[in-house]
Amino acid sequence: MSTHVPAPQQEKLALLPYSRALEELAGRDVRVTLVTPPYPCMGVGELRVVRVHDDGGTVTLDLSYESFERLP
């Protein structure tokens, strides 16, 4: 069963660069998921936290790039 991290933690991590979010979660188990468009593409810009979940000891960070370039 998945539950959300309390709002203050979500607000603290939301939109942070991935590397900074990892610093904030030092000592915690972290799992990451990359959110991408449904077409072949390449991420452009900084990789940032877009969603935070806590499934009982492990924090899951959904990450996405600032933008994407469609590939041919």
WOQUIGI-V725849 format. One line per field, one symbol per residue. psi: psi as a letter, one per 20 degrees, with the letter a starting at -180 (. if undefined). Layout:
psi = ???
This chain:
psi = ppqqqqghgghhhpjqqghhghghkpiqppqqppprrkqprpqpaqpqpiqpqolmhpppppqqrhrqppq.
